[in-house]
Amino acid sequence: MGIFEFLMLVCFGFSWPFSLAKHWKARTARGQSLAFLLLVESGYAFGIVHKVLNNFNWVTWVYVALLVVVGADVALYFRNRRFDAGR
């Protein structure tokens, strides 16, 4: 089961590095949804809890990596809001 879960996470998680690059370069929070980002963060966090409690394996680390990447996008949201406020 681990390989299919891994492939699902890769499919969902593949876009986050592109999102980070886009938001870093754009320097604006327009078009970003904090609610969406926090919902995705929550989903990855719940996935980690499930893996730790029921089936800890190497896929758990993929969840952790994606949680960190989405967390970085949340941080960029707040950075970009500061830029928007300064304009």
HUDA-V630651 format. One record per residue. N is the residue number from 0. PSI is psi in whole degrees, -180 to 180 (none if undefined). Layout:
n->N psi->PSI
n->N psi->PSI
This chain:
n->0 psi->-28
n->1 psi->-38
n->2 psi->-38
n->3 psi->-38
n->4 psi->-42
n->5 psi->-47
n->6 psi->-38
n->7 psi->-46
n->8 psi->-39
n->9 psi->-44
n->10 psi->-45
n->11 psi->-36
n->12 psi->-10
n->13 psi->-31
n->14 psi->-19
n->15 psi->-42
n->16 psi->-35
n->17 psi->-38
n->18 psi->-44
n->19 psi->-47
n->20 psi->-43
n->21 psi->-46
n->22 psi->-31
n->23 psi->-46
n->24 psi->-38
n->25 psi->-35
n->26 psi->35
n->27 psi->149
n->28 psi->-3
n->29 psi->134
n->30 psi->-10
n->31 psi->146
n->32 psi->113
n->33 psi->-40
n->34 psi->-43
n->35 psi->-47
n->36 psi->-43
n->37 psi->-33
n->38 psi->-43
n->39 psi->-44
n->40 psi->-44
n->41 psi->-43
n->42 psi->-45
n->43 psi->-39
n->44 psi->-43
n->45 psi->-36
n->46 psi->-41
n->47 psi->-46
n->48 psi->-44
n->49 psi->-46
n->50 psi->-41
n->51 psi->-41
n->52 psi->-29
n->53 psi->-35
n->54 psi->58
n->55 psi->122
n->56 psi->-171
n->57 psi->-25
n->58 psi->-25
n->59 psi->-38
n->60 psi->-26
n->61 psi->-43
n->62 psi->-45
n->63 psi->-45
n->64 psi->-43
n->65 psi->-36
n->66 psi->-42
n->67 psi->-43
n->68 psi->-45
n->69 psi->-35
n->70 psi->-38
n->71 psi->-37
n->72 psi->-35
n->73 psi->-44
n->74 psi->-41
n->75 psi->-35
n->76 psi->-48
n->77 psi->-36
n->78 psi->-46
n->79 psi->-30
n->80 psi->-38
n->81 psi->-42
n->82 psi->-42
n->83 psi->-40
n->84 psi->-30
n->85 psi->-13
n->86 psi->none
